[in-house]
């Protein structure tokens, strides 16, 4: 029986996705005051960073 392939919703490498995520976190931390009005704080930034790190530890798409 043939395995189903995973279809990604983005058309670039996992490494690029990780870079984009880390870049966004850096911007969010820089502009933390502006994001506070949306209920985002350092705790949420750390949660997102942990998810990105977990994703980066998965098997790559190469």
Buried (B, 14 or more C-beta within 10 A) or exposed (E): EEEEEEEEEEEEEBEEBBBEBBEEBEEBEEEEEEBEEEEBEEEEBEEBBEEBEEEBEEEEEE
